[in-house]
Amino acid sequence: MKGVSDNSAQKKNQSQGNQTDLKRPLQVLQLNKKESKKKVPDNVSDTENLENKDKTFAEEGENVNESKSKTLEISPLDKKNAIAHQDKKIQDLYELEKPLIPKIGDDKNFSFERTVDDFDFDEDQFLAALNDNEPIGLTGETIGGKIIAIESDGVYIDIGGKAPGYMPKKECGLGVITNFKEKFPVGLEMEVLVIKEQNADGMVTVSARALILRKSWEKVNKVAKNGELINILVNGFNRGGLTCDVEGLRGFIPRSQLEDGTNYQSLVGKTLRVAFLEVNPESKKLVLSEKKATIVSKFEKLKLGQLIEGEVLAVKPYGFFINLGGASGLLHQSSLTKGNIRDLREVFVEGELVKALITEIDLERGRIGLDTALLENSPGELLIDKAKVMNEANERAIKAQSLFQGKD
């Protein structure tokens, strides 16, 4: 109909135009057959590779009219495949060859061959190298050496290591050393104690003073265990008691351990006979007692198996304490009788005189062990007829003393 626009015709034309655009080639290359054939290298860019591929397509289509240029169409899939193929070639070019590592179980006889070269050495050489580099002188070790040099602040001692040992002046002995060079001449052989291990230069620090003190503690400890008494010279006092010197060690006597502690300052400069109460090298405590020395001196007259008589000082749940004339002995309930005891006070009471045999003498702790069960002829006799046992104690003790022969 005239005068009416045909909208459907316009849309139809637009649709046909769109279909024409879709059929248009994505890439059009004008190729000439006269171009020479070239091999595309592997390392060229993606654009150059595509152009060369287009040339190859043109050369294969020889049936097309030679007088006209040939138009080729490359699909997106071909372009994607070409790029992927080129990337793989580049990756293969830079990929390193992996070493061959045998898998477990592939070849049980597989082994790496070891070759011996000039740098190998045997076991003896290895042990010798270890001995050469072994440090000499551990802390607390006693070693012997010879003085090789004297300085104003100490001496150097050859101890058999790569570097000499160094002994500071304050570690050369006890007290103040006035004639230092005369007392420690070059060539003097002496024993020292290592107090500090090797430094960066391989040198150890040694001490003669520390070795003297160690030997002093060992000697004092041995004397204390044997219960021996020593004579000391009082060299000072303080609020708690007196001070003295024992084998180079500082000893202390509390006021409570003196026979007369009222005017103890007057004892400075006098000699006292004392016993050891405490010997502790770790805490450096050396405590002495004059009272204990008096008791121990009485112990020296006592022997195992000896019959003694004393007064009951106290009754304890575990036994009786017996006064032996300045010393006390313990009559334990297990050594009282071979019978059954209901109450210890049924046997002895405070102030009663008791005869008993000495079965233990502990000089270090100042203790004496006593026994009355050995005086019984039958178990529990002391409970039944105590007076008879005490009256015949001397005769009965002679029979029991045979048990203590060779135990002194």
Phi, psi and omega per residue, in radians:
M1 nan 2.363 -3.132
K2 -1.256 2.593 3.125
G3 1.406 -0.052 3.136
V4 -1.982 2.230 -3.118
S5 -1.340 2.455 3.141
D6 -1.649 1.610 -3.129
N7 -1.178 -0.589 -3.136
S8 -1.180 -0.580 3.125
A9 -1.191 -0.690 3.125
Q10 -1.115 -0.761 3.135
K11 -1.134 -0.608 3.134
K12 -1.152 -0.727 3.110
N13 -1.137 -0.686 3.135
Q14 -1.143 -0.671 3.137
S15 -1.128 -0.686 3.113
Q16 -1.183 -0.594 3.093
G17 -1.157 -0.661 3.124
N18 -1.165 -0.710 3.110
Q19 -1.109 -0.592 3.111
T20 -1.165 -0.682 3.113
D21 -1.133 -0.615 -3.137
L22 -1.193 -0.576 3.140
K23 -1.360 -0.166 -3.131
R24 -1.165 2.349 -3.137
P25 -1.063 2.535 3.114
L26 -1.216 -0.586 -3.119
Q27 -2.611 2.216 -3.097
V28 -2.051 2.158 -3.122
L29 -2.083 2.286 3.058
Q30 -1.537 1.915 -3.067
L31 -1.999 2.527 3.137
N32 -2.048 2.359 -3.113
K33 -1.141 -0.412 -3.090
K34 -1.265 -0.221 -3.127
E35 -1.173 2.428 -3.078
S36 -1.281 2.612 3.118
K37 -1.394 2.223 -3.137
K38 -2.223 2.512 3.092
K39 -1.474 2.291 -3.074
V40 -1.432 2.121 3.091
P41 -1.209 2.840 -3.074
D42 -1.313 -0.409 -3.007
N43 -1.762 0.319 3.127
V44 -1.381 2.899 -3.129
S45 -1.319 2.927 -3.105
D46 -1.132 -0.649 -3.109
T47 -1.177 -0.762 3.132
E48 -1.140 -0.647 -3.139
N49 -1.121 -0.699 3.125
L50 -1.154 -0.686 -3.140
E51 -1.150 -0.690 3.118
N52 -1.167 -0.615 3.105
K53 -1.149 -0.635 3.101
D54 -1.108 -0.667 3.129
K55 -1.130 -0.659 3.125
T56 -1.131 -0.709 3.082
F57 -1.073 -0.668 -3.112
A58 -1.190 -0.652 -3.099
E59 -1.277 -0.514 3.126
E60 -1.287 -0.434 3.135
G61 -1.577 1.115 -3.096
E62 -1.311 -0.244 -3.121
N63 -1.390 -0.035 3.102
V64 -1.428 2.707 -3.090
N65 -1.034 2.103 -3.090
E66 -1.190 -0.447 -3.075
S67 -1.347 -0.236 -3.101
K68 -2.018 2.696 3.078
S69 -1.315 2.520 -3.081
K70 -1.733 2.346 -3.120
T71 -1.902 2.167 -3.120
L72 -2.008 2.625 3.124
E73 -2.060 2.198 -3.141
I74 -1.889 2.179 -3.113
S75 -1.389 2.761 3.086
P76 -1.032 -0.569 3.135
L77 -1.141 -0.718 3.112
D78 -1.116 -0.697 3.138
K79 -1.121 -0.727 3.140
K80 -1.135 -0.732 3.134
N81 -1.144 -0.642 -3.134
A82 -1.157 -0.735 3.134
I83 -1.142 -0.742 3.132
A84 -1.114 -0.688 3.128
H85 -1.134 -0.686 3.139
Q86 -1.203 -0.698 3.115
D87 -1.086 -0.633 3.138
K88 -1.170 -0.670 3.126
K89 -1.145 -0.716 3.116
I90 -1.136 -0.690 3.132
Q91 -1.142 -0.712 3.116
D92 -1.142 -0.509 -3.101
L93 -1.201 -0.638 -3.090
Y94 -1.718 -0.032 -3.115
E95 -1.345 2.250 -3.124
L96 -1.421 2.656 3.115
E97 -1.366 2.174 -3.107
K98 -1.394 2.478 3.121
P99 -1.206 2.671 -3.131
L100 -1.442 2.034 3.131
I101 -1.995 2.054 -3.114
P102 -1.218 2.497 3.106
K103 -1.517 2.650 3.135
I104 -1.166 2.224 3.140
G105 1.696 -0.250 3.130
D106 -1.192 -0.809 -3.120
D107 -2.531 1.866 -3.100
K108 -1.219 -0.378 -3.125
N109 -1.577 0.058 -3.115
F110 -1.234 2.353 3.135
S111 -2.714 2.612 3.071
F112 -1.528 2.272 -3.137
E113 -1.446 2.248 -3.139
R114 -1.781 2.297 3.127
T115 -1.856 2.426 3.135
V116 -1.571 2.195 3.136
D117 -2.071 -2.985 -3.064
D118 -1.248 -0.244 -3.076
F119 -1.557 -0.144 3.128
D120 -1.337 2.581 3.042
F121 -2.488 2.773 -3.016
D122 -1.446 -3.127 -3.064
E123 -1.160 -0.662 -3.140
D124 -1.093 -0.720 3.102
Q125 -1.158 -0.610 3.119
F126 -1.150 -0.781 3.114
L127 -1.148 -0.642 3.111
A128 -1.133 -0.647 3.104
A129 -1.165 -0.633 3.096
L130 -1.168 -0.713 3.133
N131 -1.135 -0.627 3.137
D132 -1.152 -0.547 -3.097
N133 -1.751 0.104 3.136
E134 -1.253 2.266 -3.128
P135 -1.184 2.471 3.121
I136 -1.842 2.199 3.078
G137 1.665 1.669 3.043
L138 -1.714 2.718 -3.109
T139 -1.035 2.242 -3.117
G140 1.582 -0.016 -3.117
E141 -1.545 2.431 3.086
T142 -1.684 2.185 -3.123
I143 -2.353 2.713 3.098
G144 -1.779 2.626 -3.136
G145 -2.773 3.126 -3.135
K146 -2.270 2.355 -3.137
I147 -1.206 2.235 -3.119
I148 -2.036 -0.279 3.140
A149 -2.756 2.576 3.127
I150 -2.148 2.251 3.073
E151 -2.070 2.994 -3.127
S152 -1.189 -0.442 -3.093
D153 -1.881 0.060 -3.136
G154 2.892 -3.010 -3.132
V155 -2.249 2.748 3.083
Y156 -1.936 2.303 -3.051
I157 -2.132 2.297 3.073
D158 -1.395 1.994 -3.106
I159 -1.962 0.234 3.083
G160 1.584 0.102 3.118
G161 -1.719 -3.100 3.102
K162 -1.179 -0.520 3.111
A163 -2.149 2.582 3.139
P164 -1.262 2.833 3.036
G165 -1.525 2.560 -3.121
Y166 -1.949 2.245 3.113
M167 -2.058 1.901 3.118
P168 -1.060 2.748 -3.082
K169 -1.059 -0.656 -3.116
K170 -1.243 -0.242 3.141
E171 -1.757 0.152 -3.080
C172 -1.421 -0.292 -3.138
G173 3.082 -3.087 3.122
L174 -1.531 2.475 3.109
G175 1.332 -2.920 -3.121
V176 -1.575 2.246 3.131
I177 -1.755 2.014 -3.098
T178 -1.522 -0.917 -3.136
N179 -1.598 1.262 -3.002
F180 -1.112 -0.902 -3.072
K181 -1.211 -0.514 3.119
E182 -1.304 -0.572 -3.119
K183 -1.378 -0.470 -3.122
F184 -2.195 1.256 3.130
P185 -1.328 2.791 3.084
V186 -1.136 2.334 -3.116
G187 1.720 -0.129 -3.141
L188 -1.238 2.231 3.094
E189 -1.613 2.385 -3.094
M190 -2.733 2.777 3.058
E191 -1.702 2.444 -3.132
V192 -2.382 2.884 3.126
L193 -1.996 2.298 3.126
V194 -1.319 2.110 3.136
I195 -1.918 -0.202 3.104
K196 -2.655 2.276 -3.067
E197 -1.326 -3.110 -3.018
Q198 -0.967 2.469 2.992
N199 -1.660 -2.890 -3.102
A200 -1.116 -0.455 -3.137
D201 -1.593 0.066 3.135
G202 1.424 0.221 -3.099
M203 -1.696 2.397 3.104
V204 -1.866 2.725 3.097
T205 -1.808 2.238 -3.075
V206 -2.099 2.915 -3.094
S207 -2.626 2.266 3.002
A208 -1.461 -0.557 3.141
R209 -1.111 -0.788 -3.129
A210 -1.113 -0.599 3.127
L211 -1.221 -0.675 3.100
I212 -1.103 -0.761 -3.139
L213 -1.159 -0.652 3.115
R214 -1.104 -0.793 3.130
K215 -1.138 -0.589 3.117
S216 -1.143 -0.762 3.112
W217 -1.105 -0.704 3.128
E218 -1.107 -0.724 -3.133
K219 -1.184 -0.793 -3.136
V220 -1.106 -0.694 3.137
N221 -1.117 -0.665 3.119
K222 -1.174 -0.749 3.123
V223 -1.109 -0.703 -3.135
A224 -1.135 -0.705 -3.129
K225 -1.176 -0.542 3.114
N226 -1.402 -0.106 3.134
G227 1.243 0.409 -3.105
E228 -1.348 2.686 3.093
L229 -1.792 2.570 3.140
I230 -2.268 2.754 3.040
N231 -1.775 2.291 -3.131
I232 -2.194 2.726 3.081
L233 -1.841 2.083 -3.132
V234 -1.271 2.173 -3.093
N235 -2.034 0.022 3.124
G236 -3.093 3.057 3.122
F237 -2.617 2.815 3.023
N238 -2.543 -2.945 -3.072
R239 -1.115 -0.551 -3.067
G240 -1.512 -0.420 -3.082
G241 2.905 -2.577 -3.057
L242 -1.935 2.706 3.071
T243 -2.068 2.687 -3.129
C244 -2.700 3.050 3.131
D245 -2.014 2.227 3.139
V246 -2.247 1.834 3.125
E247 0.962 0.673 -3.131
G248 1.463 -0.012 3.131
L249 -1.800 2.635 3.134
R250 -1.534 2.042 3.122
G251 -1.802 2.739 -3.113
F252 -2.327 2.345 3.096
I253 -2.045 1.887 3.117
P254 -1.106 2.674 3.136
R255 -1.064 -0.598 -3.127
S256 -1.192 -0.275 -3.121
Q257 -1.760 0.188 3.074
L258 -1.698 2.568 3.072
E259 -1.112 -0.628 3.092
D260 -2.348 1.745 -3.078
G261 -1.727 0.141 -3.108
T262 -1.289 -0.856 -3.118
N263 -2.032 1.002 -3.006
Y264 -1.236 -0.352 3.138
Q265 -1.129 -0.451 -3.121
S266 -1.271 -0.177 -3.132
L267 -1.458 -0.093 3.120
V268 -1.115 2.270 -3.105
G269 1.589 -0.064 3.136
K270 -1.787 2.814 -3.128
T271 -1.745 2.305 3.135
L272 -2.158 2.595 3.054
R273 -1.731 2.109 -3.009
V274 -2.307 2.880 3.030
A275 -2.099 2.887 -3.100
F276 -1.565 2.268 3.032
L277 -1.699 -0.741 -3.112
E278 -2.569 2.298 3.074
V279 -2.261 1.899 -3.081
N280 -2.356 1.693 -3.133
P281 -1.104 -0.559 -3.086
E282 -1.165 -0.788 3.110
S283 -1.621 -0.006 3.132
K284 0.990 0.735 3.099
K285 -1.836 2.181 3.104
L286 -2.308 1.751 -3.059
V287 -1.909 2.327 -3.083
L288 -2.090 2.881 -3.111
S289 -2.550 2.279 3.048
E290 -1.420 -0.624 3.128
K291 -1.129 -0.744 3.132
K292 -1.124 -0.606 3.106
A293 -1.090 -0.626 3.106
T294 -1.142 -0.704 3.134
I295 -1.208 -0.795 -3.114
V296 -1.115 -0.600 3.111
S297 -1.072 -0.544 3.076
K298 -1.311 -0.515 3.119
F299 -1.147 -0.481 -3.083
E300 -1.107 -0.372 3.142
K301 -1.553 -0.137 -3.091
L302 -1.622 2.694 3.127
K303 -2.402 2.715 3.085
L304 -1.166 2.378 -3.118
G305 1.511 -0.040 -3.140
Q306 -1.298 2.427 3.103
L307 -1.575 2.177 3.133
I308 -2.183 2.832 3.108
E309 -2.229 2.314 -3.117
G310 -2.629 2.982 -3.107
E311 -1.757 2.435 3.126
V312 -1.217 2.044 3.127
L313 -1.495 -0.744 -3.076
A314 -2.699 2.631 3.076
V315 -1.933 2.112 3.139
K316 -1.977 2.854 3.130
P317 -1.053 -0.367 -3.086
Y318 -1.841 -0.091 3.117
G319 2.773 -2.822 -3.080
F320 -2.077 2.505 2.977
F321 -1.760 2.204 -3.056
I322 -1.956 2.268 3.101
N323 -1.404 2.147 -3.099
L324 -1.966 0.573 3.116
G325 1.375 1.069 -3.133
G326 1.785 -0.411 3.075
A327 -2.070 2.790 -3.132
S328 -2.142 2.479 3.084
G329 -2.035 2.693 -3.137
L330 -1.904 2.112 3.012
L331 -1.765 1.669 -3.066
H332 -1.273 2.637 -3.095
Q333 -1.082 -0.487 3.112
S334 -1.262 -0.325 3.141
S335 -1.878 0.172 -3.072
L336 -1.411 -0.889 -3.132
T337 -2.727 2.803 3.094
K338 -1.569 -0.031 3.089
G339 -1.608 -3.116 -3.125
N340 -1.572 2.307 -3.086
I341 -1.944 2.290 3.065
R342 -1.617 -0.727 -3.137
D343 -2.537 2.280 -3.114
L344 -1.083 -0.545 -3.102
R345 -1.245 -0.199 3.036
E346 -1.296 -0.275 -3.117
V347 -1.729 -1.027 3.135
F348 -2.335 2.731 3.070
V349 -2.264 2.961 3.132
E350 -1.055 2.419 3.121
G351 1.515 -0.161 -3.128
E352 -1.386 2.478 3.101
L353 -1.430 2.350 -3.076
V354 -2.293 2.396 2.996
K355 -1.831 2.314 -3.095
A356 -2.617 2.833 3.101
L357 -1.659 2.478 3.080
I358 -1.446 2.088 -3.134
T359 -1.955 -0.193 -3.130
E360 -2.675 2.402 3.063
I361 -2.284 1.919 3.141
D362 -1.942 1.686 -3.094
L363 -1.231 -0.571 -3.095
E364 -1.123 -0.776 -3.139
R365 -1.689 -0.068 3.116
G366 1.187 0.744 -3.097
R367 -2.126 2.585 3.083
I368 -2.238 2.238 3.107
G369 -1.700 2.356 -3.092
L370 -2.060 2.818 -3.104
D371 -2.628 2.298 3.032
T372 -2.001 -0.248 -3.139
A373 -1.139 -0.499 3.132
L374 -1.241 -0.221 3.123
L375 -1.538 -0.098 -3.121
E376 -1.456 2.477 3.024
N377 -1.533 -0.423 3.110
S378 -2.482 2.668 -3.118
P379 -1.045 2.244 3.100
G380 1.457 0.129 -3.124
E381 -1.070 -0.603 -3.126
L382 -1.111 -0.525 3.135
L383 -1.363 -0.542 -3.077
I384 -1.482 -0.829 -3.079
D385 -2.384 1.313 -3.102
K386 -1.098 -0.715 -3.098
A387 -1.073 -0.718 3.137
K388 -1.112 -0.709 -3.138
V389 -1.136 -0.732 -3.113
M390 -1.229 -0.638 -3.132
N391 -1.232 -0.592 -3.132
E392 -1.701 0.286 -3.060
A393 -1.073 -0.659 -3.109
N394 -1.129 -0.805 3.135
E395 -1.171 -0.724 -3.136
R396 -1.195 -0.528 -3.139
A397 -1.153 -0.567 -3.134
I398 -1.099 -0.705 3.108
K399 -1.147 -0.680 -3.084
A400 -1.346 -0.378 -3.070
Q401 -1.181 -0.347 3.112
S402 -1.130 -0.378 3.124
L403 -1.276 -0.317 -3.049
F404 -1.853 0.096 -3.136
Q405 -1.177 2.295 3.131
G406 1.450 0.104 -3.141
K407 -1.796 0.006 3.141
D408 -1.264 nan nan
